Amino acid sequence: MTRVLLVHQPVDGGVGRHVADLAVGLPSLGYEVITCGPAPPAALNGHPDHVHLDLRRPVSRRDLRLVADLARILDRVRPDIVHAHSSKAGAVARLAKLPGRNARVLYTPHGFAFAGHFRFRAERRAYRAVERGLGRLTDRVVCVCQAEARLARLVVAPDRVRVVYNGVPDRGEGPAAAAVESLARRGPVISALGLMRAGKGFETLIDAMPDVIAQHPLAQVAIWGNGPEQPALRERARMLDLTETIHFLGSAADPVAALRGSTVFAMPSWRESFPYVVLEAMSAGVPVVASDVGGVREAIADGRHGLLVAPQDPAALAGALARALADEDLRARLGAAGRHRVATEFSQPQMLSRLHEVYTEILDFGRF
């Protein structure tokens, strides 16, 4: 049986969700899966085959020790494939492979660090140079969308880049979360879901709401999630006199149920790769209004499967949300088209099957 070591730094958010899906799904294709990171992915609620590695997001001198720690783990576990997720895990995993171990190394960035926001251009150049150097140690870069693949080809030999889209399971019909049902009795519900941290754009949604309320006075906003930005976001809503409109509902035990029953789903992020939450809203038949960032356009053909707006533009977001709230036929068409698109293009079985093809390729042919 082929042994896969999934090395990851985040345990939550899209990366944690992705690693959890692979840990659960790959064994059905004949793989033995071991996770390796600071803790098992949160979505797994524990994982029996987990190896602790104290990865932390900030770059520090202790990272060199982590390379040695992971090298010892590789010698002990002896995986056939090391599949690293996120920038920190990707760097440590590729350096740990450097001494000549036989495992094939794959890297899924979930958003390249050099594509993020930097105060100084030199920082961006430094991160890109690091990725270019590490690219020589990478058997394949597995990107979650074409937008990410275009960035990968700037730092890795193009023939080592593959695309495997995120996929979600078919959850079928089901009940909506009680909180959404309660808000829907007051008026149309705009839902948003994600970690409340820099770049997720919840402040853009809050800033858009006065214009939306001017046209749809009964509209309600259900924001699901927690994070370091929540106090500032609550204060922003208070300053705009929106405390009766915007509701912070905490973590969603069932994200799809949290989205069901919503009139519209808003994804106002300033940067993303290929977010799960958009696919989950589409799979629930909820019409989507999203920022045109990363690979979101690849999921949503504007006007066919959802509406796209420029990031960090409250007026544009308000206009699209108001349009969707006003047009029931548009919402029905977008919801049905989105659900069909996820079922045919972005299902979880398709994601696992495409990744299996990459794994098979690399085991059959090795490194270039």
FENWO-V339573 format. One record per residue. RES is the residue in one letter. PSI is psi in degrees with one decimal (* if undefined). OMEGA is omega in radians with two decimals (999 if undefined). NEAR is the number of other C-alpha atoms within 12 Angstrom. Layout:
res-><RES | RES>
psi-><PSI | PSI>
omega-><OMEGA | OMEGA>
near-><NEAR | NEAR>
This chain:
res-><M | T | R | V | L | L | V | H | Q | P | V | D | G | G | V | G | R | H | V | A | D | L | A | V | G | L | P | S | L | G | Y | E | V | I | T | C | G | P | A | P | P | A | A | L | N | G | H | P | D | H | V | H | L | D | L | R | R | P | V | S | R | R | D | L | R | L | V | A | D | L | A | R | I | L | D | R | V | R | P | D | I | V | H | A | H | S | S | K | A | G | A | V | A | R | L | A | K | L | P | G | R | N | A | R | V | L | Y | T | P | H | G | F | A | F | A | G | H | F | R | F | R | A | E | R | R | A | Y | R | A | V | E | R | G | L | G | R | L | T | D | R | V | V | C | V | C | Q | A | E | A | R | L | A | R | L | V | V | A | P | D | R | V | R | V | V | Y | N | G | V | P | D | R | G | E | G | P | A | A | A | A | V | E | S | L | A | R | R | G | P | V | I | S | A | L | G | L | M | R | A | G | K | G | F | E | T | L | I | D | A | M | P | D | V | I | A | Q | H | P | L | A | Q | V | A | I | W | G | N | G | P | E | Q | P | A | L | R | E | R | A | R | M | L | D | L | T | E | T | I | H | F | L | G | S | A | A | D | P | V | A | A | L | R | G | S | T | V | F | A | M | P | S | W | R | E | S | F | P | Y | V | V | L | E | A | M | S | A | G | V | P | V | V | A | S | D | V | G | G | V | R | E | A | I | A | D | G | R | H | G | L | L | V | A | P | Q | D | P | A | A | L | A | G | A | L | A | R | A | L | A | D | E | D | L | R | A | R | L | G | A | A | G | R | H | R | V | A | T | E | F | S | Q | P | Q | M | L | S | R | L | H | E | V | Y | T | E | I | L | D | F | G | R | F>
psi-><134.1 | 128.3 | 128.3 | 128.3 | 114.3 | 107.3 | 127.8 | 147.9 | -55.2 | 146.0 | -7.1 | -168.2 | -162.2 | -36.6 | -47.8 | -40.8 | -43.7 | -47.5 | -40.9 | -42.2 | -39.1 | -41.3 | -35.5 | -38.1 | -33.9 | -33.7 | -28.6 | -15.7 | 10.8 | 19.5 | 143.8 | 122.1 | 130.5 | 129.1 | 152.6 | 114.3 | -167.5 | -25.1 | 161.8 | 149.2 | 137.4 | -35.1 | -16.5 | -17.5 | 46.1 | 151.6 | 125.3 | -28.2 | 74.3 | 136.3 | 128.1 | 132.6 | 121.2 | 60.1 | 134.0 | 151.5 | -46.3 | 144.1 | 132.6 | 171.6 | -22.9 | -12.7 | -29.6 | -35.4 | -34.9 | -34.8 | -45.8 | -39.8 | -44.7 | -35.2 | -41.0 | -37.1 | -42.3 | -40.6 | -33.6 | -45.4 | -33.6 | 59.2 | 154.7 | -33.2 | 133.5 | 118.0 | 107.5 | 143.1 | 124.9 | 160.8 | -47.7 | -49.1 | -37.6 | -41.7 | -48.5 | -42.5 | -40.2 | -35.7 | -35.6 | -27.0 | -16.5 | -40.0 | -2.7 | 22.9 | 156.9 | -14.5 | 141.9 | 140.9 | 122.2 | 152.8 | 124.8 | 111.6 | -35.5 | 39.0 | 108.6 | 138.7 | -37.0 | -9.5 | 0.1 | -172.5 | 131.0 | 144.1 | -32.4 | 138.6 | -31.1 | -33.5 | -44.0 | -42.8 | -37.6 | -45.5 | -37.0 | -39.5 | -39.8 | -46.4 | -36.4 | -41.1 | -43.4 | -25.6 | -28.8 | -16.9 | 8.6 | 124.0 | -43.3 | 143.1 | 117.3 | 107.1 | 149.7 | -2.2 | 167.2 | -33.3 | -41.6 | -34.9 | -35.9 | -38.9 | -39.5 | -38.3 | -10.5 | -21.4 | -7.5 | 147.7 | 125.1 | -31.1 | 0.0 | 2.5 | 131.0 | 156.0 | 125.1 | 106.1 | 145.7 | 151.6 | 152.7 | 151.4 | 157.4 | 109.6 | -8.8 | -161.1 | 158.3 | 174.6 | 154.9 | 159.2 | 143.4 | -36.2 | -38.1 | -42.6 | -38.7 | -44.8 | -34.6 | -21.8 | -17.5 | -34.2 | -175.2 | 143.9 | 124.1 | 117.8 | 147.9 | 147.7 | 133.8 | 173.6 | 134.0 | 84.3 | 169.7 | 136.0 | -11.3 | -12.7 | 15.6 | -29.5 | -31.8 | -41.6 | -45.0 | -43.9 | -25.0 | -22.5 | -33.6 | -40.4 | -35.3 | -44.6 | -32.0 | -30.4 | -27.3 | 79.5 | -23.5 | -0.1 | 142.0 | 150.0 | 123.7 | 110.2 | 117.3 | 135.0 | 169.2 | 172.0 | 174.2 | -21.0 | -4.0 | -45.6 | -42.6 | -36.4 | -39.4 | -42.0 | -37.2 | -43.8 | -39.0 | -42.9 | -27.6 | 10.5 | 44.8 | 17.6 | -22.8 | -5.9 | -39.9 | 124.9 | 121.2 | 112.3 | 2.7 | -168.7 | 146.2 | 115.0 | -33.1 | 97.4 | -38.4 | -42.1 | -34.6 | -26.3 | -30.5 | 142.7 | -9.7 | 150.1 | -41.3 | 147.8 | 134.1 | 131.9 | 94.4 | 20.4 | 150.9 | -23.0 | 143.0 | 168.6 | -82.7 | 82.1 | 133.9 | -37.8 | -32.2 | -44.2 | -38.4 | -38.4 | -43.5 | -41.7 | -26.8 | 0.0 | 18.4 | 126.2 | 141.3 | 134.4 | 118.9 | 154.0 | 142.6 | 76.6 | 154.7 | -133.0 | 15.2 | -37.7 | -28.8 | -26.1 | -37.5 | 108.8 | 114.6 | 126.0 | -10.5 | -43.0 | 6.0 | 177.9 | 134.0 | 142.9 | 159.3 | 141.8 | 154.2 | 34.0 | 88.1 | -36.4 | -42.7 | -41.2 | -43.3 | -42.3 | -42.7 | -41.1 | -44.0 | -39.5 | -46.2 | -42.2 | -30.3 | -15.7 | 96.1 | -38.2 | -41.4 | -44.6 | -43.2 | -41.6 | -46.0 | -40.8 | -45.7 | -41.7 | -39.3 | -44.0 | -43.4 | -40.9 | -41.7 | -43.1 | -33.2 | -21.8 | -28.5 | 44.0 | 157.2 | -42.4 | -37.0 | -42.0 | -47.7 | -39.9 | -41.4 | -36.9 | -38.2 | -38.8 | -41.1 | -44.1 | -45.2 | -42.9 | -45.4 | -29.8 | -32.5 | -37.2 | -12.9 | -162.0 | 152.1 | *>
omega-><-3.14 | -3.10 | -3.11 | 3.04 | 3.12 | -3.11 | -3.05 | 3.02 | 3.08 | 3.05 | -3.14 | -3.13 | -3.10 | -3.13 | 3.12 | 3.12 | -3.11 | -3.14 | 3.11 | 3.13 | 3.12 | -3.13 | -3.13 | -2.99 | -3.05 | 3.11 | 3.12 | 3.12 | 3.04 | -3.13 | 2.93 | -3.01 | 3.05 | 3.07 | -3.08 | -3.12 | -3.10 | 3.08 | 3.04 | 3.07 | -3.05 | -3.09 | -3.14 | -3.04 | -3.08 | 3.12 | -3.03 | -3.10 | -3.13 | 3.08 | -3.08 | 2.99 | -2.95 | 3.09 | 3.06 | -2.99 | -3.08 | 3.06 | 3.13 | -3.14 | 3.14 | -3.13 | 3.11 | 3.09 | 3.13 | 3.08 | 3.11 | 3.12 | -3.13 | 3.08 | 3.11 | 3.09 | 3.12 | 3.13 | -3.11 | -3.05 | 3.14 | 3.12 | 3.00 | -3.12 | 2.95 | -3.12 | -3.06 | -3.07 | -3.13 | -2.98 | -3.08 | 3.13 | -3.14 | 3.13 | -3.09 | -3.10 | -3.11 | 3.08 | 3.12 | 3.11 | -3.00 | -3.06 | 3.05 | 3.09 | -2.96 | -3.08 | 3.01 | -3.07 | 3.05 | -3.07 | 3.02 | -3.01 | -2.98 | -3.10 | -3.14 | 3.13 | -3.07 | 3.10 | 3.14 | -3.13 | 3.09 | 3.08 | -3.06 | -3.12 | -3.13 | 3.11 | 3.13 | 3.14 | -3.14 | 3.14 | 3.12 | 3.12 | 3.10 | 3.13 | 3.13 | 3.10 | 3.14 | -3.14 | 3.13 | 3.14 | -2.99 | 3.09 | 3.04 | 2.90 | -3.09 | -3.06 | -3.08 | 3.09 | -3.14 | 3.12 | 3.10 | 3.13 | 3.11 | 3.07 | -3.13 | -3.09 | 3.05 | -3.02 | -3.11 | 3.06 | -3.04 | -3.10 | 3.04 | -3.07 | 3.07 | 3.10 | 3.01 | -3.10 | 2.95 | 3.10 | -3.12 | 3.13 | 3.05 | -3.12 | 3.12 | 3.11 | 3.12 | -3.11 | 3.02 | 3.06 | -3.09 | -3.12 | 3.13 | 3.12 | 3.13 | 3.13 | -3.11 | 3.08 | 3.10 | -3.08 | 3.13 | -3.03 | 2.98 | -3.14 | 3.00 | -3.05 | 3.08 | 3.06 | -3.11 | 3.12 | -3.07 | 3.08 | -3.13 | 2.94 | 3.13 | 3.11 | 3.08 | 3.10 | 3.13 | -3.13 | 3.13 | -2.95 | 3.08 | 3.11 | 3.11 | -3.12 | 3.11 | 3.14 | -3.11 | -2.98 | -3.08 | -3.08 | 3.11 | 3.11 | 3.09 | 3.13 | -3.13 | 3.08 | 3.08 | 3.10 | -3.02 | -3.10 | -3.03 | 3.13 | 3.14 | 3.13 | 3.08 | 3.13 | 3.11 | 3.10 | 3.13 | -3.12 | 3.12 | 3.11 | -3.09 | -3.07 | 3.09 | -3.10 | -3.05 | -3.04 | 3.10 | -2.93 | 3.10 | -3.10 | 3.12 | 3.11 | 3.12 | -3.06 | -3.12 | 3.09 | 3.11 | -3.12 | 3.12 | 3.12 | 3.08 | 3.07 | -3.13 | 2.99 | 3.11 | 3.04 | -2.99 | -3.02 | 3.06 | 3.08 | 3.12 | 2.93 | 3.12 | -2.90 | 3.06 | -2.99 | 3.07 | 3.12 | -3.12 | 3.07 | 3.11 | -3.12 | 3.11 | 3.13 | -3.14 | 3.11 | -2.99 | 2.92 | -2.98 | 3.02 | 3.13 | -3.11 | 3.08 | -3.12 | -3.12 | 3.12 | 3.14 | 3.05 | -3.04 | 2.95 | -2.97 | 3.13 | -3.13 | -3.12 | -3.11 | -3.14 | 3.14 | 3.09 | 3.08 | 3.10 | 3.08 | -3.13 | -3.10 | -3.12 | 3.12 | 3.12 | 3.12 | -3.13 | -3.14 | 3.12 | -3.14 | 3.11 | -3.13 | -3.14 | -3.06 | -2.97 | -3.11 | 3.13 | 3.10 | -3.13 | -3.13 | -3.12 | -3.14 | -3.14 | -3.13 | -3.14 | 3.12 | 3.14 | 3.14 | -3.10 | 3.12 | -3.11 | -3.04 | -3.04 | -2.97 | 3.10 | 3.11 | 3.08 | 3.10 | 3.12 | -3.11 | -3.14 | 3.14 | 3.10 | 3.07 | 3.11 | 3.12 | 3.11 | -3.13 | 3.12 | -3.04 | 3.08 | -3.13 | -2.98 | 3.13 | -3.11 | 3.04 | 999>
near-><14 | 24 | 28 | 37 | 42 | 51 | 55 | 51 | 40 | 38 | 34 | 28 | 33 | 37 | 39 | 34 | 31 | 44 | 43 | 36 | 33 | 41 | 38 | 30 | 27 | 34 | 20 | 18 | 24 | 19 | 26 | 28 | 36 | 39 | 46 | 43 | 42 | 26 | 32 | 33 | 38 | 27 | 27 | 24 | 17 | 18 | 24 | 18 | 23 | 29 | 29 | 26 | 32 | 29 | 36 | 23 | 22 | 15 | 17 | 12 | 10 | 16 | 25 | 20 | 18 | 32 | 29 | 23 | 26 | 41 | 29 | 22 | 28 | 38 | 20 | 13 | 26 | 24 | 33 | 31 | 41 | 47 | 46 | 47 | 44 | 41 | 37 | 40 | 44 | 45 | 43 | 45 | 50 | 43 | 34 | 35 | 37 | 25 | 18 | 15 | 26 | 22 | 34 | 40 | 46 | 44 | 48 | 48 | 45 | 49 | 37 | 38 | 34 | 29 | 31 | 26 | 18 | 14 | 10 | 12 | 14 | 13 | 17 | 19 | 19 | 17 | 26 | 26 | 19 | 26 | 36 | 25 | 20 | 33 | 35 | 27 | 34 | 43 | 39 | 44 | 52 | 44 | 41 | 43 | 36 | 29 | 33 | 36 | 35 | 26 | 34 | 38 | 26 | 24 | 31 | 30 | 26 | 24 | 20 | 30 | 33 | 35 | 34 | 36 | 38 | 44 | 39 | 39 | 27 | 27 | 24 | 19 | 15 | 17 | 20 | 25 | 26 | 21 | 29 | 37 | 24 | 20 | 31 | 27 | 17 | 18 | 24 | 33 | 41 | 49 | 52 | 50 | 47 | 41 | 30 | 29 | 23 | 23 | 25 | 37 | 36 | 47 | 36 | 33 | 46 | 44 | 31 | 35 | 40 | 32 | 25 | 34 | 30 | 14 | 20 | 27 | 22 | 25 | 36 | 39 | 45 | 44 | 44 | 36 | 31 | 26 | 25 | 16 | 22 | 28 | 17 | 19 | 32 | 29 | 19 | 23 | 29 | 18 | 16 | 22 | 17 | 29 | 21 | 21 | 32 | 37 | 30 | 35 | 26 | 22 | 23 | 30 | 18 | 22 | 35 | 37 | 30 | 40 | 47 | 38 | 34 | 44 | 44 | 47 | 52 | 50 | 53 | 49 | 40 | 30 | 32 | 39 | 42 | 42 | 43 | 38 | 46 | 54 | 49 | 43 | 48 | 53 | 43 | 42 | 39 | 46 | 50 | 55 | 51 | 56 | 44 | 36 | 35 | 34 | 34 | 42 | 31 | 31 | 49 | 39 | 22 | 24 | 25 | 27 | 36 | 44 | 42 | 38 | 34 | 29 | 32 | 28 | 27 | 31 | 23 | 28 | 40 | 38 | 28 | 40 | 46 | 36 | 27 | 39 | 35 | 21 | 19 | 18 | 14 | 29 | 33 | 26 | 24 | 35 | 39 | 25 | 32 | 38 | 37 | 27 | 31 | 39 | 28 | 22 | 28 | 36 | 30 | 33 | 28 | 24 | 32 | 32 | 25 | 28 | 34 | 27 | 20 | 31 | 37 | 21 | 21 | 30 | 26 | 13 | 13 | 21 | 21 | 17>
